[in-house]
Structures are given as C-alpha cells and as structure tokens.
C-alpha cells in the first residue's frame, strides 16, 4: 500500500487553461487593470446574474469598502451586520466612521435573523449588511421590505453565494449593491480578488471613478473627455488582468466546477445524515425556496469539547477540518463598540460547535470517502469519558 496522502481543507480550483490565458494577457501587453480578461469576467457576471454593472476588484473587502464610499457613510452612522461573519462586512463601514450594530443569526440557516431587524433599526441606521452564509440565501423578501419601510440600504455580502438563488432570483441582485469574493477558499478563485455588483443605476458612474483612484480615466479611454483627472474619492481597487485571466478560466467552466461541488456536498449530506441524527449532530439546512451555491459543508457538534476532539481526530487521519468565525461582538474591536458575552447567544453557540469538512472541486471520491469514514469512526463515548475523568 502507498502512503496515505494528506487531505487539505481547501484547494483552489484549477481548470488547466489559466496559464494559457495569462500568457495571452502578457502577449496583449496589458497586464494592469481593466484589460480584456477583466471585461470578460465582468460580462459573465452581468449576463448570468442580470445586474446593472459588475466591477472586478482586488478583493471582496475592497468591494465592501467601495460600497461604504458609494453610500457616503459618515461618522455617527450605524450599520446592521450579523455577528457571525467575517470581519470585512463590518470593518469596511467602520473605516468610514460607522458604528456596527451586531445582529443575531437564525438557528437554521445561520443567516441574519430578519425577525429582529425592526428593533435594531434606529434613525442613524444607513444600511443592513446581509451575508448569505454558505451560499444559502437570507430571507431577502422580508429584509428588503423592512429596509424599504425604514429607508435604509441593503448591501449583500455574497462572498459565499455566487450562482445561488432565493425564490429563483440570483443572490447578489436584491440589494442596491452586492459584493463577491474570488479568494482561494471560494468556488471560483484567482488567489485574491472580488467584485462589486451594482443593481441601482445611480451608483455606476461613481463606482467606476472610485475604482480607478478617483479619476475619470475610463471616460478618457472611451473618448468621452479629452484628459483625465482626479474628480472624486477613490483608491486602487482594480485587479491585474493577470488575475482576471486566471479567474476567467474558471468562470468559463462555472457549470463544471459547480457540478463537482454539488456532487461532493450531496454525498456528505446523504452519507452522514443517519450518523448525525444518531449523535445529535446538526447538518446544513437549505430551505426549499433557496438554491444554494454549494460553498461549504459544516457539522454542528453537541458542544465545544466534542468539536475540538473531532478536529483532532480528523487531523490524526491526515484530514484538515476547521471551525469558522469568532462572533464579531466578542472580538476585541467588537467589544469597543459595546459587544458583550450573551448578546448573540446563537452566534456564540454556533461558533463553539461548528466544524467545516474539506470541500473543493478537486476532492476525489476516494478522499471524500476517507473523510466520511473518519468522521463515522469518531468515538463520542471515549471523548465524553475522557472529559468526565479530567473533571474529577
């Protein structure tokens, strides 16, 4: 028998045409931002999602920072954000002086709990930041209704949800603005990258300027002005066309990548369901009206100790599994904004018990079988006995 190979938690997708397209970008002598491959990627996003405009950015974080700029977020403004999410969803707005208001999540989908939003909105609220956790859509019909009633914007952090949908409508098309991630952990990756999706026409022209260091350079290259200059706030949000070339190779094969991820996700769900029910382990919940993006597969263990033991057990079998977010309200920065233990108890419980299994398009059937077998071999009884003994 050969040596057992290590199974990583994630591996960036690789189609095989990435290097060919990168070479084409060099041969075209345009490897800086906004080249041919950048435009091709943007066109796919616009056509597939039906958004008014898509702009590639250097990261999802930068796309969120552009959203904060476009909304003219000022000191004293408040934004509502789920506590169980990545820091960028709050930090992009805090950088502009906003105060984050941490929202609790639903216990089923782990998305922001729309039933609590009315009580969190104040006269200072400017936006609700929703995060489609795992690529399962938030309850967007109700969220948009609440936002419109109070006159606040909705921003979709769709880092997990590209090509997912809610009631048949693509995620990323409900808010006035939405953001995507093409980080190495995402379904489609160029290492580091993102996109700003614009659904409200009023933001298109200004977003183009902000993305290009606050200049009207794009208008100059289109022949609309005779010279370009500094006209607004902005930064260097444009990714290299080299990165866009690698990303285009994957977006071009989006159905293949999604089919692979769907197969892997469905097998986890089918083969772990009975085991999970027997041991009181939670598996992902996808409402019937949501079409997920197959971004991640998680399990919720009964407690922190069992979660820690399972991760160690899998590591002993050369399998890397990971937990997810520390709730923002419990972070050092979150506490500066008034966060405290017990503020979002569901977020805290999920943070202590959630474990993510290896999930990437290149995960072979054999290796996935190893993961499933190792999970099923985990001994709840021996772990609980060890915990009892250590407490004596």
VENCORCOR-V378493 format. One record per residue. N is the residue number from 0. RES is the residue in one letter. SS is DSSP state (H for helix, E for strand, L for the rest). PHI is phi as a letter, one per 30 degrees, with the letter a starting at -180 (none if undefined). PSI is psi in whole degrees, -180 to 180 (NA if undefined). Layout:
# VENCORCOR-V378493
<<N;RES;SS;PHI;PSI> <N;RES;SS;PHI;PSI>>
This chain:
# VENCORCOR-V378493
<<0;X;L;none;143> <1;X;L;d;171> <2;X;L;d;144> <3;X;L;d;129> <4;X;L;d;151> <5;X;L;d;134> <6;X;E;c;111> <7;X;L;d;164> <8;X;L;d;-36> <9;X;L;b;149> <10;X;L;b;128> <11;X;L;d;143> <12;X;L;d;149> <13;X;L;b;115> <14;X;L;d;-40> <15;X;L;j;-17> <16;X;L;c;0> <17;X;H;e;-48> <18;X;H;d;-36> <19;X;H;d;-44> <20;X;H;d;-37> <21;X;H;d;-42> <22;X;H;d;-40> <23;X;H;d;-38> <24;X;H;d;-42> <25;X;H;d;-42> <26;X;H;d;-29> <27;X;L;d;-7> <28;X;L;i;36> <29;X;L;b;91> <30;X;L;c;-3> <31;X;L;d;-167> <32;X;E;d;158> <33;X;L;i;36> <34;X;L;d;-166> <35;X;H;d;-40> <36;X;H;d;-33> <37;X;H;e;-47> <38;X;H;d;-36> <39;X;H;d;-44> <40;X;H;d;-45> <41;X;H;d;-39> <42;X;H;d;-40> <43;X;H;d;-46> <44;X;H;d;-43> <45;X;H;d;-43> <46;X;H;d;-41> <47;X;H;d;-36> <48;X;H;c;-26> <49;X;L;i;26> <50;X;L;d;157> <51;X;L;d;-44> <52;X;E;a;143> <53;X;E;b;132> <54;X;E;b;121> <55;X;E;d;144> <56;X;E;b;171> <57;X;L;d;-18> <58;X;L;a;167> <59;X;H;d;-34> <60;X;H;e;-46> <61;X;H;d;-37> <62;X;H;d;-40> <63;X;H;d;-38> <64;X;H;d;-36> <65;X;H;d;-39> <66;X;H;d;-42> <67;X;H;d;-40> <68;X;H;d;-44> <69;X;H;d;-32> <70;X;L;d;0> <71;X;L;h;44> <72;X;L;d;134> <73;X;L;b;160> <74;X;L;e;136> <75;X;L;j;-20> <76;X;L;d;154> <77;X;E;c;146> <78;X;E;b;143> <79;X;E;c;131> <80;X;E;b;141> <81;X;E;d;140> <82;X;L;d;-31> <83;X;L;d;81> <84;X;L;a;177> <85;X;L;d;152> <86;X;L;d;-29> <87;X;H;e;-32> <88;X;H;d;-29> <89;X;H;c;-44> <90;X;H;d;-36> <91;X;H;e;-32> <92;X;H;c;-33> <93;X;H;d;-36> <94;X;L;e;-27> <95;X;L;c;3> <96;X;L;j;2> <97;X;L;d;157> <98;X;E;c;125> <99;X;E;d;138> <100;X;E;c;116> <101;X;E;d;127> <102;X;E;c;148> <103;X;L;d;159> <104;X;E;c;162> <105;X;L;d;147> <106;X;L;d;-13> <107;X;L;c;-60> <108;X;L;c;-13> <109;X;L;i;19> <110;X;L;c;165> <111;X;E;e;137> <112;X;L;d;105> <113;X;H;d;-23> <114;X;H;d;-17> <115;X;H;c;-6> <116;X;H;d;-41> <117;X;H;e;-41> <118;X;H;d;-19> <119;X;H;d;-20> <120;X;L;d;133> <121;X;L;b;175> <122;X;L;d;-18> <123;X;L;c;-5> <124;X;E;d;128> <125;X;E;c;-29> <126;X;E;a;152> <127;X;E;c;122> <128;X;E;c;115> <129;X;E;c;144> <130;X;E;b;120> <131;X;L;d;88> <132;X;H;d;129> <133;X;H;i;9> <134;X;H;i;17> <135;X;L;c;124> <136;X;L;d;140> <137;X;L;d;169> <138;X;L;d;78> <139;X;H;d;-31> <140;X;H;d;-46> <141;X;H;d;-40> <142;X;H;d;-45> <143;X;H;d;-39> <144;X;H;d;-45> <145;X;H;d;-44> <146;X;H;d;-43> <147;X;H;d;-37> <148;X;H;d;-37> <149;X;H;c;-4> <150;X;L;i;37> <151;X;L;c;156> <152;X;E;d;155> <153;X;E;c;126> <154;X;E;c;126> <155;X;E;c;117> <156;X;E;d;99> <157;X;L;c;33> <158;X;L;e;-33> <159;X;L;c;-14> <160;X;L;c;15> <161;X;L;e;128> <162;X;L;i;12> <163;X;L;d;170> <164;X;E;b;161> <165;X;E;b;118> <166;X;L;h;41> <167;X;L;i;-3> <168;X;E;c;133> <169;X;E;e;138> <170;X;L;d;144> <171;X;L;j;0> <172;X;L;c;7> <173;X;L;c;-42> <174;X;L;d;165> <175;X;L;d;-29> <176;X;E;b;151> <177;X;E;b;160> <178;X;E;b;151> <179;X;E;b;157> <180;X;E;b;139> <181;X;L;b;37> <182;X;L;d;163> <183;X;L;d;-18> <184;X;L;d;-3> <185;X;L;c;168> <186;X;L;e;-36> <187;X;L;b;131> <188;X;L;b;144> <189;X;L;b;28> <190;X;L;j;-71> <191;X;L;b;130> <192;X;L;l;168> <193;X;E;a;-173> <194;X;E;a;147> <195;X;E;c;124> <196;X;E;c;131> <197;X;E;c;121> <198;X;L;c;-13> <199;X;L;c;116> <200;X;H;e;-30> <201;X;H;d;-19> <202;X;H;c;-8> <203;X;H;d;-54> <204;X;H;d;-44> <205;X;H;d;-36> <206;X;H;d;-40> <207;X;H;d;-40> <208;X;H;d;-47> <209;X;H;d;-37> <210;X;H;d;-22> <211;X;E;c;50> <212;X;L;i;22> <213;X;L;i;17> <214;X;E;c;164> <215;X;L;c;39> <216;X;H;e;-41> <217;X;H;d;-39> <218;X;H;d;-36> <219;X;H;d;-46> <220;X;H;d;-22> <221;X;L;d;-2> <222;X;L;i;18> <223;X;L;d;-22> <224;X;L;b;157> <225;X;L;d;-9> <226;X;L;a;158> <227;X;L;c;153> <228;X;L;a;178> <229;X;E;d;121> <230;X;L;b;-12> <231;X;L;a;176> <232;X;L;d;154> <233;X;L;l;-178> <234;X;L;a;-176> <235;X;E;d;78> <236;X;L;c;-3> <237;X;L;d;130> <238;X;L;d;159> <239;X;E;d;148> <240;X;H;d;-16> <241;X;H;d;-46> <242;X;H;d;-41> <243;X;H;d;-35> <244;X;H;d;-43> <245;X;H;d;-41> <246;X;H;d;-40> <247;X;H;e;-38> <248;X;H;e;-35> <249;X;H;d;-42> <250;X;H;d;-33> <251;X;H;d;-31> <252;X;L;c;35> <253;X;H;d;-37> <254;X;H;d;-39> <255;X;H;d;-48> <256;X;H;d;-44> <257;X;H;d;-36> <258;X;H;d;-41> <259;X;H;d;-45> <260;X;H;d;-38> <261;X;H;d;-45> <262;X;H;e;-45> <263;X;H;d;-46> <264;X;H;d;-47> <265;X;H;d;-36> <266;X;H;d;-44> <267;X;H;e;-49> <268;X;H;d;-44> <269;X;H;d;-43> <270;X;H;d;-14> <271;X;H;c;-5> <272;X;H;d;-49> <273;X;H;d;-44> <274;X;H;d;-44> <275;X;H;d;-43> <276;X;H;d;-37> <277;X;H;d;-30> <278;X;L;c;14> <279;X;L;h;42> <280;X;L;c;130> <281;X;E;d;139> <282;X;E;c;165> <283;X;L;e;143> <284;X;L;c;126> <285;X;L;b;110> <286;X;L;e;153> <287;X;L;d;-29> <288;X;L;d;7> <289;X;E;c;133> <290;X;E;c;109> <291;X;L;d;170> <292;X;L;c;-1> <293;X;L;h;47> <294;X;L;d;-42> <295;X;L;b;160> <296;X;L;b;123> <297;X;E;b;162> <298;X;E;b;147> <299;X;E;c;109> <300;X;L;d;163> <301;X;L;d;-29> <302;X;L;a;173> <303;X;H;d;-41> <304;X;H;d;-42> <305;X;H;d;-35> <306;X;H;d;-46> <307;X;H;d;-42> <308;X;H;d;-38> <309;X;H;d;-43> <310;X;H;d;-42> <311;X;H;d;-40> <312;X;H;d;-45> <313;X;H;d;-37> <314;X;H;d;-35> <315;X;H;d;-22> <316;X;L;c;19> <317;X;L;i;41> <318;X;E;b;126> <319;X;L;c;119> <320;X;L;b;158> <321;X;E;b;159> <322;X;L;c;-173> <323;X;L;b;-141> <324;X;L;d;144> <325;X;L;d;127> <326;X;L;e;139> <327;X;H;d;-35> <328;X;H;d;-17> <329;X;H;c;-6> <330;X;L;d;165> <331;X;H;e;-45> <332;X;H;d;-40> <333;X;H;e;-38> <334;X;H;d;-28> <335;X;H;d;-25> <336;X;L;c;19> <337;X;L;j;6> <338;X;L;d;146> <339;X;L;a;155> <340;X;L;d;134> <341;X;L;j;-6> <342;X;L;d;-41> <343;X;L;b;79> <344;X;H;d;-33> <345;X;H;d;-44> <346;X;H;e;-42> <347;X;H;d;-42> <348;X;H;d;-42> <349;X;H;d;-42> <350;X;H;e;-35> <351;X;H;d;-20> <352;X;H;b;-12> <353;X;E;d;136> <354;X;E;b;136> <355;X;E;c;133> <356;X;L;c;158> <357;X;L;e;133> <358;X;L;a;103> <359;X;L;a;155> <360;X;L;e;-29> <361;X;L;d;7> <362;X;L;d;118> <363;X;L;d;160> <364;X;H;d;-38> <365;X;H;d;-47> <366;X;H;d;-37> <367;X;H;d;-37> <368;X;H;d;-38> <369;X;H;d;-42> <370;X;H;d;-48> <371;X;H;d;-44> <372;X;H;d;-42> <373;X;H;d;-41> <374;X;H;d;-45> <375;X;H;d;-22> <376;X;H;d;-10> <377;X;L;d;131> <378;X;L;c;106> <379;X;H;d;-40> <380;X;H;d;-47> <381;X;H;d;-36> <382;X;H;d;-45> <383;X;H;d;-36> <384;X;H;d;-40> <385;X;H;d;-40> <386;X;H;d;-39> <387;X;H;d;-44> <388;X;H;d;-40> <389;X;H;d;-23> <390;X;H;d;-16> <391;X;L;d;NA>>
